[in-house]
Amino acid sequence: MRLLVRTVPVDSDADLVALARRVGIAESRVPWAAQALGRPACLLLTHLPEGAATLLRQLAGPPEREGAGPRLLTGGGEAAVLAGSRWELFSLASRLAALDHPAAAPLSEAMAHALASTKGPPREMEIGGRRFDFGRRTWVMGILNVTPDSFSDGGRYLDEDAAVARGEALLEEGADLLDIGGESTRPGAAPVEAEEEQRRVVPVVRRLAAHGVPISVDTTKASVARAALDAGAAMVNDVSGLERDPEMAQTVADAGVPVVLMHMRGTPATMQAKASYRDLLEEVMDGLLRAMARARDAGIDEAQIVVDPGIGFAKRAPHTLALLRDLESLATLGRPILVGASRKSFIGAVCGAEVGERLPGSLAAAVLAAEHGAHFLRVHDVKETRQALAVFDAVRGEAERGEAFGCGSSEARLASDARLRGGGT
């Protein structure tokens, strides 16, 4: 694996102990580490190139050192933590860049990128002629499965007219864009031939695109993507991260449309047997970085990329819970984040609820994902999710604008937002 640098939250003693173990620090030194990790910013560096640890020791002090300056925590292996203020870590990256050592430039570049990306993705993105402003609110993607075997609604919308009616209902409920798929990706699902997938998807895409809403096609096949794009789709959602079909990356590049790159292992039929991780977040990020590299190599503009950690894809319930908790670490990738947790099996594992009874858990996951940095949420229950997110975004807006301290008129802003949504006051 390549050098990977990412920001890490340290919010509890359990986080601290886990991070100490990851970088090979003896638990007897954890109290010293706690002093360093209480600093404003922490970077986890893994798969350090030869000589990198020595360079870092020259520039950063041990955790027990008094005074200012960045701190280095490492057990001497291939992983380390740097802790300090953002300014201290940026300064360290600049000093690395000036050194004449083969490991210095890669370290400096990776650190600077991770620190810069903690500011989040670009403020906006255009899909199908619509501007998505990430500073305004969290955006909702409605799920439309034109399949006989999807885990939640398989068979309900296999008929073209039924699928179109469902898509129109999702738009009426407030979906900002639709994701239309003709092949189930549930665990154990059998593959579908491209011709059959096109037969299911293309007519539905064509009719719903006429409503002027951005349409995403959920497929791993280049031929299906091309047909759907010709019918009016404006984005490709590839759960394999452009890996399964060697023509997919070029298809997306030629079309010049946005693409969702998801992390998974294997195929829907085999992925749950591959749900084993040494470092979950590191391996998910590495997979997404590889997908982004495939996209760039094909000529896809990085500004067109959305990343998806792949909730439930080669991940068991504990993995999903950890990803939702640490989702903000994906900001290091510098791209908008899409999360699809709606009605997934981890909710059943936590609550014991069957698929049709998972709305409350889905709403909790949606709000948590939004709180931790998701920009798009892929959901079955659009109306309920929009309402939950409206409250969350309103509360977040209050905090960001300082209105809890009497700065500005929240009543006027909420009334204005309601009018913009066409909801009156």
Contacts in CASP RR format, 6 or more apart in sequence:
PFRMAT RR
TARGET T0000
AUTHOR 0000-0000-0000
METHOD contacts of the structure
MODEL  1
MRLLVRTVPVDSDADLVALARRVGIAESRVPWAAQALGRPACLLLTHLPE
GAATLLRQLAGPPEREGAGPRLLTGGGEAAVLAGSRWELFSLASRLAALD
HPAAAPLSEAMAHALASTKGPPREMEIGGRRFDFGRRTWVMGILNVTPDS
FSDGGRYLDEDAAVARGEALLEEGADLLDIGGESTRPGAAPVEAEEEQRR
VVPVVRRLAAHGVPISVDTTKASVARAALDAGAAMVNDVSGLERDPEMAQ
TVADAGVPVVLMHMRGTPATMQAKASYRDLLEEVMDGLLRAMARARDAGI
DEAQIVVDPGIGFAKRAPHTLALLRDLESLATLGRPILVGASRKSFIGAV
CGAEVGERLPGSLAAAVLAAEHGAHFLRVHDVKETRQALAVFDAVRGEAE
RGEAFGCGSSEARLASDARLRGGGT
1 46 0 8 1.000
1 47 0 8 1.000
1 286 0 8 1.000
2 47 0 8 1.000
2 286 0 8 1.000
2 289 0 8 1.000
3 45 0 8 1.000
3 46 0 8 1.000
3 47 0 8 1.000
3 48 0 8 1.000
3 49 0 8 1.000
3 52 0 8 1.000
3 106 0 8 1.000
3 107 0 8 1.000
3 110 0 8 1.000
4 45 0 8 1.000
4 46 0 8 1.000
4 47 0 8 1.000
4 110 0 8 1.000
4 282 0 8 1.000
4 285 0 8 1.000
4 286 0 8 1.000
4 289 0 8 1.000
5 43 0 8 1.000
5 44 0 8 1.000
5 45 0 8 1.000
5 46 0 8 1.000
5 107 0 8 1.000
5 110 0 8 1.000
5 111 0 8 1.000
5 113 0 8 1.000
5 114 0 8 1.000
5 332 0 8 1.000
6 43 0 8 1.000
6 44 0 8 1.000
6 114 0 8 1.000
6 281 0 8 1.000
6 282 0 8 1.000
6 285 0 8 1.000
6 329 0 8 1.000
6 332 0 8 1.000
7 41 0 8 1.000
7 42 0 8 1.000
7 43 0 8 1.000
7 44 0 8 1.000
7 114 0 8 1.000
7 115 0 8 1.000
7 118 0 8 1.000
7 328 0 8 1.000
7 329 0 8 1.000
7 331 0 8 1.000
7 332 0 8 1.000
8 15 0 8 1.000
8 19 0 8 1.000
8 42 0 8 1.000
8 43 0 8 1.000
8 44 0 8 1.000
8 81 0 8 1.000
8 326 0 8 1.000
8 329 0 8 1.000
9 15 0 8 1.000
9 42 0 8 1.000
9 326 0 8 1.000
9 328 0 8 1.000
9 329 0 8 1.000
10 16 0 8 1.000
10 19 0 8 1.000
10 37 0 8 1.000
10 38 0 8 1.000
10 42 0 8 1.000
16 30 0 8 1.000
16 33 0 8 1.000
16 34 0 8 1.000
16 37 0 8 1.000
17 27 0 8 1.000
17 30 0 8 1.000
19 33 0 8 1.000
19 37 0 8 1.000
19 42 0 8 1.000
19 44 0 8 1.000
19 81 0 8 1.000
20 26 0 8 1.000
20 27 0 8 1.000
20 29 0 8 1.000
20 30 0 8 1.000
20 33 0 8 1.000
20 73 0 8 1.000
21 27 0 8 1.000
22 44 0 8 1.000
22 46 0 8 1.000
22 79 0 8 1.000
22 279 0 8 1.000
23 44 0 8 1.000
23 73 0 8 1.000
23 74 0 8 1.000
23 75 0 8 1.000
23 77 0 8 1.000
23 79 0 8 1.000
23 80 0 8 1.000
23 81 0 8 1.000
24 74 0 8 1.000
24 75 0 8 1.000
24 76 0 8 1.000
24 77 0 8 1.000
24 79 0 8 1.000
25 33 0 8 1.000
25 73 0 8 1.000
25 74 0 8 1.000
25 75 0 8 1.000
26 75 0 8 1.000
29 63 0 8 1.000
32 62 0 8 1.000
32 63 0 8 1.000
32 64 0 8 1.000
33 63 0 8 1.000
33 73 0 8 1.000
33 81 0 8 1.000
35 63 0 8 1.000
35 64 0 8 1.000
36 63 0 8 1.000
36 71 0 8 1.000
36 73 0 8 1.000
36 81 0 8 1.000
36 83 0 8 1.000
36 84 0 8 1.000
37 63 0 8 1.000
37 73 0 8 1.000
37 81 0 8 1.000
37 83 0 8 1.000
38 83 0 8 1.000
39 71 0 8 1.000
39 83 0 8 1.000
39 84 0 8 1.000
39 85 0 8 1.000
40 84 0 8 1.000
40 85 0 8 1.000
40 86 0 8 1.000
41 83 0 8 1.000
41 84 0 8 1.000
41 85 0 8 1.000
41 86 0 8 1.000
41 89 0 8 1.000
41 115 0 8 1.000
41 118 0 8 1.000
42 81 0 8 1.000
42 82 0 8 1.000
42 83 0 8 1.000
42 84 0 8 1.000
43 81 0 8 1.000
43 82 0 8 1.000
43 83 0 8 1.000
43 89 0 8 1.000
43 111 0 8 1.000
43 114 0 8 1.000
43 115 0 8 1.000
44 79 0 8 1.000
44 80 0 8 1.000
44 81 0 8 1.000
44 282 0 8 1.000
45 52 0 8 1.000
45 56 0 8 1.000
45 79 0 8 1.000
45 80 0 8 1.000
45 81 0 8 1.000
45 82 0 8 1.000
45 107 0 8 1.000
45 110 0 8 1.000
45 111 0 8 1.000
46 78 0 8 1.000
46 79 0 8 1.000
46 279 0 8 1.000
46 282 0 8 1.000
47 78 0 8 1.000
47 79 0 8 1.000
48 77 0 8 1.000
48 78 0 8 1.000
48 79 0 8 1.000
48 80 0 8 1.000
48 103 0 8 1.000
48 107 0 8 1.000
49 102 0 8 1.000
49 103 0 8 1.000
49 106 0 8 1.000
49 107 0 8 1.000
50 103 0 8 1.000
51 101 0 8 1.000
51 103 0 8 1.000
52 103 0 8 1.000
52 107 0 8 1.000
53 74 0 8 1.000
53 76 0 8 1.000
53 77 0 8 1.000
53 80 0 8 1.000
55 96 0 8 1.000
55 99 0 8 1.000
55 101 0 8 1.000
55 103 0 8 1.000
55 104 0 8 1.000
55 107 0 8 1.000
56 72 0 8 1.000
56 74 0 8 1.000
56 80 0 8 1.000
56 82 0 8 1.000
56 107 0 8 1.000
57 72 0 8 1.000
59 70 0 8 1.000
59 92 0 8 1.000
59 95 0 8 1.000
59 96 0 8 1.000
60 69 0 8 1.000
60 70 0 8 1.000
60 71 0 8 1.000
60 72 0 8 1.000
60 82 0 8 1.000
60 92 0 8 1.000
61 69 0 8 1.000
61 70 0 8 1.000
61 71 0 8 1.000
61 72 0 8 1.000
62 71 0 8 1.000
62 72 0 8 1.000
63 71 0 8 1.000
63 72 0 8 1.000
63 73 0 8 1.000
63 83 0 8 1.000
65 71 0 8 1.000
68 88 0 8 1.000
69 84 0 8 1.000
69 88 0 8 1.000
70 82 0 8 1.000
70 83 0 8 1.000
70 84 0 8 1.000
70 88 0 8 1.000
70 89 0 8 1.000
70 92 0 8 1.000
71 82 0 8 1.000
71 83 0 8 1.000
71 84 0 8 1.000
72 80 0 8 1.000
72 81 0 8 1.000
72 82 0 8 1.000
73 80 0 8 1.000
73 81 0 8 1.000
73 82 0 8 1.000
73 83 0 8 1.000
74 80 0 8 1.000
74 81 0 8 1.000
82 89 0 8 1.000
82 92 0 8 1.000
82 111 0 8 1.000
86 115 0 8 1.000
86 118 0 8 1.000
89 111 0 8 1.000
89 115 0 8 1.000
90 112 0 8 1.000
90 115 0 8 1.000
92 111 0 8 1.000
93 107 0 8 1.000
93 108 0 8 1.000
93 111 0 8 1.000
93 112 0 8 1.000
93 115 0 8 1.000
94 108 0 8 1.000
96 104 0 8 1.000
96 105 0 8 1.000
96 107 0 8 1.000
96 108 0 8 1.000
96 111 0 8 1.000
97 104 0 8 1.000
97 105 0 8 1.000
97 108 0 8 1.000
97 109 0 8 1.000
98 104 0 8 1.000
113 332 0 8 1.000
114 332 0 8 1.000
117 331 0 8 1.000
117 332 0 8 1.000
117 333 0 8 1.000
117 334 0 8 1.000
118 331 0 8 1.000
118 332 0 8 1.000
119 331 0 8 1.000
120 331 0 8 1.000
120 334 0 8 1.000
121 134 0 8 1.000
121 331 0 8 1.000
121 334 0 8 1.000
121 335 0 8 1.000
121 336 0 8 1.000
121 337 0 8 1.000
121 375 0 8 1.000
122 134 0 8 1.000
122 303 0 8 1.000
122 336 0 8 1.000
123 133 0 8 1.000
123 134 0 8 1.000
123 135 0 8 1.000
124 131 0 8 1.000
124 132 0 8 1.000
124 133 0 8 1.000
124 134 0 8 1.000
124 135 0 8 1.000
125 131 0 8 1.000
125 132 0 8 1.000
125 134 0 8 1.000
125 258 0 8 1.000
125 303 0 8 1.000
125 306 0 8 1.000
125 336 0 8 1.000
126 132 0 8 1.000
127 177 0 8 1.000
127 214 0 8 1.000
127 216 0 8 1.000
127 234 0 8 1.000
127 235 0 8 1.000
127 258 0 8 1.000
128 214 0 8 1.000
128 234 0 8 1.000
128 235 0 8 1.000
128 257 0 8 1.000
129 214 0 8 1.000
129 234 0 8 1.000
130 176 0 8 1.000
130 177 0 8 1.000
130 213 0 8 1.000
130 214 0 8 1.000
132 139 0 8 1.000
132 176 0 8 1.000
132 336 0 8 1.000
132 375 0 8 1.000
132 376 0 8 1.000
134 336 0 8 1.000
134 375 0 8 1.000
137 389 0 8 1.000
137 390 0 8 1.000
137 393 0 8 1.000
138 370 0 8 1.000
138 374 0 8 1.000
138 375 0 8 1.000
138 376 0 8 1.000
138 377 0 8 1.000
138 389 0 8 1.000
138 392 0 8 1.000
138 393 0 8 1.000
139 176 0 8 1.000
139 177 0 8 1.000
139 375 0 8 1.000
139 376 0 8 1.000
139 377 0 8 1.000
140 174 0 8 1.000
140 175 0 8 1.000
140 176 0 8 1.000
140 376 0 8 1.000
140 377 0 8 1.000
140 379 0 8 1.000
140 382 0 8 1.000
140 385 0 8 1.000
140 386 0 8 1.000
140 389 0 8 1.000
141 175 0 8 1.000
141 176 0 8 1.000
141 177 0 8 1.000
141 178 0 8 1.000
141 179 0 8 1.000
141 216 0 8 1.000
141 338 0 8 1.000
141 376 0 8 1.000
141 377 0 8 1.000
141 378 0 8 1.000
141 379 0 8 1.000
142 167 0 8 1.000
142 170 0 8 1.000
142 175 0 8 1.000
142 177 0 8 1.000
142 178 0 8 1.000
142 179 0 8 1.000
142 378 0 8 1.000
142 379 0 8 1.000
142 380 0 8 1.000
142 382 0 8 1.000
143 170 0 8 1.000
143 179 0 8 1.000
143 342 0 8 1.000
143 378 0 8 1.000
143 379 0 8 1.000
143 380 0 8 1.000
144 157 0 8 1.000
144 163 0 8 1.000
144 166 0 8 1.000
144 167 0 8 1.000
144 170 0 8 1.000
144 178 0 8 1.000
144 179 0 8 1.000
144 180 0 8 1.000
144 181 0 8 1.000
144 204 0 8 1.000
144 208 0 8 1.000
145 152 0 8 1.000
145 153 0 8 1.000
145 154 0 8 1.000
145 155 0 8 1.000
145 157 0 8 1.000
145 181 0 8 1.000
145 182 0 8 1.000
145 184 0 8 1.000
146 157 0 8 1.000
146 158 0 8 1.000
146 163 0 8 1.000
146 180 0 8 1.000
146 181 0 8 1.000
146 182 0 8 1.000
146 200 0 8 1.000
146 201 0 8 1.000
146 204 0 8 1.000
147 154 0 8 1.000
147 155 0 8 1.000
147 158 0 8 1.000
147 181 0 8 1.000
147 182 0 8 1.000
147 183 0 8 1.000
147 184 0 8 1.000
147 192 0 8 1.000
147 200 0 8 1.000
148 154 0 8 1.000
148 155 0 8 1.000
148 158 0 8 1.000
148 184 0 8 1.000
149 155 0 8 1.000
149 184 0 8 1.000
149 186 0 8 1.000
149 189 0 8 1.000
149 190 0 8 1.000
150 184 0 8 1.000
150 186 0 8 1.000
151 184 0 8 1.000
151 186 0 8 1.000
151 187 0 8 1.000
151 343 0 8 1.000
151 345 0 8 1.000
151 355 0 8 1.000
152 342 0 8 1.000
152 343 0 8 1.000
152 355 0 8 1.000
152 356 0 8 1.000
152 380 0 8 1.000
153 380 0 8 1.000
154 184 0 8 1.000
156 162 0 8 1.000
156 166 0 8 1.000
157 163 0 8 1.000
157 166 0 8 1.000
158 200 0 8 1.000
160 203 0 8 1.000
160 204 0 8 1.000
160 207 0 8 1.000
163 180 0 8 1.000
163 204 0 8 1.000
164 204 0 8 1.000
164 207 0 8 1.000
164 208 0 8 1.000
167 175 0 8 1.000
167 178 0 8 1.000
167 208 0 8 1.000
168 208 0 8 1.000
168 211 0 8 1.000
170 178 0 8 1.000
170 382 0 8 1.000
171 178 0 8 1.000
171 208 0 8 1.000
171 211 0 8 1.000
171 213 0 8 1.000
173 382 0 8 1.000
173 383 0 8 1.000
173 386 0 8 1.000
174 382 0 8 1.000
174 383 0 8 1.000
174 386 0 8 1.000
175 213 0 8 1.000
175 382 0 8 1.000
176 213 0 8 1.000
176 214 0 8 1.000
177 213 0 8 1.000
177 214 0 8 1.000
177 215 0 8 1.000
177 216 0 8 1.000
177 235 0 8 1.000
178 208 0 8 1.000
178 213 0 8 1.000
178 214 0 8 1.000
178 215 0 8 1.000
178 216 0 8 1.000
179 216 0 8 1.000
179 217 0 8 1.000
179 218 0 8 1.000
179 237 0 8 1.000
179 378 0 8 1.000
180 201 0 8 1.000
180 204 0 8 1.000
180 205 0 8 1.000
180 208 0 8 1.000
180 215 0 8 1.000
180 216 0 8 1.000
180 217 0 8 1.000
180 218 0 8 1.000
180 228 0 8 1.000
180 233 0 8 1.000
181 197 0 8 1.000
181 200 0 8 1.000
181 201 0 8 1.000
181 217 0 8 1.000
181 218 0 8 1.000
181 219 0 8 1.000
182 192 0 8 1.000
182 197 0 8 1.000
182 200 0 8 1.000
182 201 0 8 1.000
182 218 0 8 1.000
182 219 0 8 1.000
183 189 0 8 1.000
183 191 0 8 1.000
183 192 0 8 1.000
183 197 0 8 1.000
183 218 0 8 1.000
183 219 0 8 1.000
183 220 0 8 1.000
184 192 0 8 1.000
184 268 0 8 1.000
185 218 0 8 1.000
185 239 0 8 1.000
185 268 0 8 1.000
185 313 0 8 1.000
186 268 0 8 1.000
187 268 0 8 1.000
187 271 0 8 1.000
187 272 0 8 1.000
187 312 0 8 1.000
187 345 0 8 1.000
188 268 0 8 1.000
188 269 0 8 1.000
188 270 0 8 1.000
188 272 0 8 1.000
189 268 0 8 1.000
189 269 0 8 1.000
190 269 0 8 1.000
191 267 0 8 1.000
191 268 0 8 1.000
191 269 0 8 1.000
194 221 0 8 1.000
194 223 0 8 1.000
194 224 0 8 1.000
197 219 0 8 1.000
197 221 0 8 1.000
197 224 0 8 1.000
198 223 0 8 1.000
198 224 0 8 1.000
198 227 0 8 1.000
198 228 0 8 1.000
201 217 0 8 1.000
201 219 0 8 1.000
201 224 0 8 1.000
201 227 0 8 1.000
201 228 0 8 1.000
202 227 0 8 1.000
202 228 0 8 1.000
202 231 0 8 1.000
203 231 0 8 1.000
205 215 0 8 1.000
205 217 0 8 1.000
205 228 0 8 1.000
205 231 0 8 1.000
205 232 0 8 1.000
205 233 0 8 1.000
206 231 0 8 1.000
206 232 0 8 1.000
208 215 0 8 1.000
209 215 0 8 1.000
209 231 0 8 1.000
209 232 0 8 1.000
209 233 0 8 1.000
209 234 0 8 1.000
214 234 0 8 1.000
214 235 0 8 1.000
215 228 0 8 1.000
215 232 0 8 1.000
215 233 0 8 1.000
215 234 0 8 1.000
215 235 0 8 1.000
216 233 0 8 1.000
216 234 0 8 1.000
216 235 0 8 1.000
216 236 0 8 1.000
216 237 0 8 1.000
216 260 0 8 1.000
217 224 0 8 1.000
217 225 0 8 1.000
217 228 0 8 1.000
217 229 0 8 1.000
217 233 0 8 1.000
217 235 0 8 1.000
217 236 0 8 1.000
217 237 0 8 1.000
218 237 0 8 1.000
218 239 0 8 1.000
219 225 0 8 1.000
219 228 0 8 1.000
219 236 0 8 1.000
219 237 0 8 1.000
219 238 0 8 1.000
220 238 0 8 1.000
220 239 0 8 1.000
220 240 0 8 1.000
220 244 0 8 1.000
220 245 0 8 1.000
220 248 0 8 1.000
221 244 0 8 1.000
221 245 0 8 1.000
221 248 0 8 1.000
222 245 0 8 1.000
222 247 0 8 1.000
222 248 0 8 1.000
222 250 0 8 1.000
222 251 0 8 1.000
223 247 0 8 1.000
225 233 0 8 1.000
225 236 0 8 1.000
225 238 0 8 1.000
225 248 0 8 1.000
225 251 0 8 1.000
225 252 0 8 1.000
225 255 0 8 1.000
226 251 0 8 1.000
226 255 0 8 1.000
228 236 0 8 1.000
229 236 0 8 1.000
229 255 0 8 1.000
229 257 0 8 1.000
233 257 0 8 1.000
234 257 0 8 1.000
234 258 0 8 1.000
235 257 0 8 1.000
235 258 0 8 1.000
235 259 0 8 1.000
235 260 0 8 1.000
236 248 0 8 1.000
236 251 0 8 1.000
236 252 0 8 1.000
236 255 0 8 1.000
236 257 0 8 1.000
236 258 0 8 1.000
236 259 0 8 1.000
236 260 0 8 1.000
237 259 0 8 1.000
237 260 0 8 1.000
237 262 0 8 1.000
237 308 0 8 1.000
238 244 0 8 1.000
238 248 0 8 1.000
238 252 0 8 1.000
238 259 0 8 1.000
238 260 0 8 1.000
238 261 0 8 1.000
238 262 0 8 1.000
239 262 0 8 1.000
239 264 0 8 1.000
239 308 0 8 1.000
239 310 0 8 1.000
239 313 0 8 1.000
240 248 0 8 1.000
240 262 0 8 1.000
240 264 0 8 1.000
241 261 0 8 1.000
241 262 0 8 1.000
241 263 0 8 1.000
241 264 0 8 1.000
241 291 0 8 1.000
241 294 0 8 1.000
242 248 0 8 1.000
242 249 0 8 1.000
242 252 0 8 1.000
242 259 0 8 1.000
242 261 0 8 1.000
242 291 0 8 1.000
242 294 0 8 1.000
242 295 0 8 1.000
242 298 0 8 1.000
243 291 0 8 1.000
243 294 0 8 1.000
244 267 0 8 1.000
249 294 0 8 1.000
249 295 0 8 1.000
249 297 0 8 1.000
249 298 0 8 1.000
249 299 0 8 1.000
249 300 0 8 1.000
250 298 0 8 1.000
252 259 0 8 1.000
252 295 0 8 1.000
252 298 0 8 1.000
252 300 0 8 1.000
252 304 0 8 1.000
253 295 0 8 1.000
253 298 0 8 1.000
253 299 0 8 1.000
253 300 0 8 1.000
256 300 0 8 1.000
256 301 0 8 1.000
256 304 0 8 1.000
257 304 0 8 1.000
258 304 0 8 1.000
258 305 0 8 1.000
258 306 0 8 1.000
259 295 0 8 1.000
259 300 0 8 1.000
259 304 0 8 1.000
259 305 0 8 1.000
259 306 0 8 1.000
260 306 0 8 1.000
260 307 0 8 1.000
260 308 0 8 1.000
260 338 0 8 1.000
261 288 0 8 1.000
261 291 0 8 1.000
261 292 0 8 1.000
261 295 0 8 1.000
261 305 0 8 1.000
261 306 0 8 1.000
261 307 0 8 1.000
261 308 0 8 1.000
262 291 0 8 1.000
262 307 0 8 1.000
262 308 0 8 1.000
262 309 0 8 1.000
262 310 0 8 1.000
262 313 0 8 1.000
263 284 0 8 1.000
263 287 0 8 1.000
263 288 0 8 1.000
263 291 0 8 1.000
263 307 0 8 1.000
263 308 0 8 1.000
263 309 0 8 1.000
263 310 0 8 1.000
263 313 0 8 1.000
264 271 0 8 1.000
264 310 0 8 1.000
264 313 0 8 1.000
264 314 0 8 1.000
265 271 0 8 1.000
265 274 0 8 1.000
265 275 0 8 1.000
265 313 0 8 1.000
265 314 0 8 1.000
266 274 0 8 1.000
266 314 0 8 1.000
268 313 0 8 1.000
271 313 0 8 1.000
271 314 0 8 1.000
272 314 0 8 1.000
272 316 0 8 1.000
274 314 0 8 1.000
275 314 0 8 1.000
275 315 0 8 1.000
275 316 0 8 1.000
275 319 0 8 1.000
277 283 0 8 1.000
277 319 0 8 1.000
280 315 0 8 1.000
280 319 0 8 1.000
280 322 0 8 1.000
280 323 0 8 1.000
281 322 0 8 1.000
281 323 0 8 1.000
281 326 0 8 1.000
281 329 0 8 1.000
284 309 0 8 1.000
284 310 0 8 1.000
284 323 0 8 1.000
284 330 0 8 1.000
285 329 0 8 1.000
285 330 0 8 1.000
285 332 0 8 1.000
285 333 0 8 1.000
288 307 0 8 1.000
288 309 0 8 1.000
288 330 0 8 1.000
288 333 0 8 1.000
289 333 0 8 1.000
291 307 0 8 1.000
292 302 0 8 1.000
292 305 0 8 1.000
292 307 0 8 1.000
292 333 0 8 1.000
292 335 0 8 1.000
295 302 0 8 1.000
295 305 0 8 1.000
296 302 0 8 1.000
302 335 0 8 1.000
305 335 0 8 1.000
306 335 0 8 1.000
306 336 0 8 1.000
306 337 0 8 1.000
306 338 0 8 1.000
306 375 0 8 1.000
306 376 0 8 1.000
307 330 0 8 1.000
307 333 0 8 1.000
307 335 0 8 1.000
307 336 0 8 1.000
307 337 0 8 1.000
307 338 0 8 1.000
308 337 0 8 1.000
308 338 0 8 1.000
308 339 0 8 1.000
308 340 0 8 1.000
309 323 0 8 1.000
309 327 0 8 1.000
309 330 0 8 1.000
309 337 0 8 1.000
309 339 0 8 1.000
310 323 0 8 1.000
310 340 0 8 1.000
311 320 0 8 1.000
311 323 0 8 1.000
311 324 0 8 1.000
311 339 0 8 1.000
311 340 0 8 1.000
311 341 0 8 1.000
311 344 0 8 1.000
311 346 0 8 1.000
312 319 0 8 1.000
312 320 0 8 1.000
312 344 0 8 1.000
312 345 0 8 1.000
312 346 0 8 1.000
315 323 0 8 1.000
316 346 0 8 1.000
316 349 0 8 1.000
317 345 0 8 1.000
317 346 0 8 1.000
317 348 0 8 1.000
317 349 0 8 1.000
317 350 0 8 1.000
320 341 0 8 1.000
320 344 0 8 1.000
320 346 0 8 1.000
321 346 0 8 1.000
321 350 0 8 1.000
324 339 0 8 1.000
324 341 0 8 1.000
324 365 0 8 1.000
324 368 0 8 1.000
324 369 0 8 1.000
324 372 0 8 1.000
325 368 0 8 1.000
325 372 0 8 1.000
326 372 0 8 1.000
327 337 0 8 1.000
327 339 0 8 1.000
327 369 0 8 1.000
327 372 0 8 1.000
327 373 0 8 1.000
327 374 0 8 1.000
328 372 0 8 1.000
328 373 0 8 1.000
330 337 0 8 1.000
330 373 0 8 1.000
331 337 0 8 1.000
331 373 0 8 1.000
336 375 0 8 1.000
336 376 0 8 1.000
337 373 0 8 1.000
337 374 0 8 1.000
337 375 0 8 1.000
337 376 0 8 1.000
338 374 0 8 1.000
338 375 0 8 1.000
338 376 0 8 1.000
338 377 0 8 1.000
338 378 0 8 1.000
339 365 0 8 1.000
339 366 0 8 1.000
339 369 0 8 1.000
339 374 0 8 1.000
339 376 0 8 1.000
339 377 0 8 1.000
339 378 0 8 1.000
340 369 0 8 1.000
340 377 0 8 1.000
340 378 0 8 1.000
340 379 0 8 1.000
341 347 0 8 1.000
341 362 0 8 1.000
341 365 0 8 1.000
341 366 0 8 1.000
341 369 0 8 1.000
341 377 0 8 1.000
342 362 0 8 1.000
342 365 0 8 1.000
342 366 0 8 1.000
342 377 0 8 1.000
342 378 0 8 1.000
342 379 0 8 1.000
342 380 0 8 1.000
342 381 0 8 1.000
342 385 0 8 1.000
343 355 0 8 1.000
343 356 0 8 1.000
343 358 0 8 1.000
343 359 0 8 1.000
343 362 0 8 1.000
343 380 0 8 1.000
344 358 0 8 1.000
344 362 0 8 1.000
344 365 0 8 1.000
347 353 0 8 1.000
347 358 0 8 1.000
347 361 0 8 1.000
347 362 0 8 1.000
347 365 0 8 1.000
348 354 0 8 1.000
348 358 0 8 1.000
350 361 0 8 1.000
351 358 0 8 1.000
351 360 0 8 1.000
351 361 0 8 1.000
353 361 0 8 1.000
359 381 0 8 1.000
359 384 0 8 1.000
362 379 0 8 1.000
362 380 0 8 1.000
362 381 0 8 1.000
362 385 0 8 1.000
363 381 0 8 1.000
363 384 0 8 1.000
363 385 0 8 1.000
363 388 0 8 1.000
366 377 0 8 1.000
366 379 0 8 1.000
366 385 0 8 1.000
366 388 0 8 1.000
366 389 0 8 1.000
367 388 0 8 1.000
367 389 0 8 1.000
367 392 0 8 1.000
369 377 0 8 1.000
370 377 0 8 1.000
370 389 0 8 1.000
370 392 0 8 1.000
370 393 0 8 1.000
371 392 0 8 1.000
371 396 0 8 1.000
377 385 0 8 1.000
377 389 0 8 1.000
379 385 0 8 1.000
394 414 0 8 1.000
394 417 0 8 1.000
397 403 0 8 1.000
398 404 0 8 1.000
398 410 0 8 1.000
401 407 0 8 1.000
401 408 0 8 1.000
401 410 0 8 1.000
401 413 0 8 1.000
402 408 0 8 1.000
403 409 0 8 1.000
403 410 0 8 1.000
403 413 0 8 1.000
415 424 0 8 1.000
415 425 0 8 1.000
418 424 0 8 1.000
418 425 0 8 1.000
419 425 0 8 1.000
END
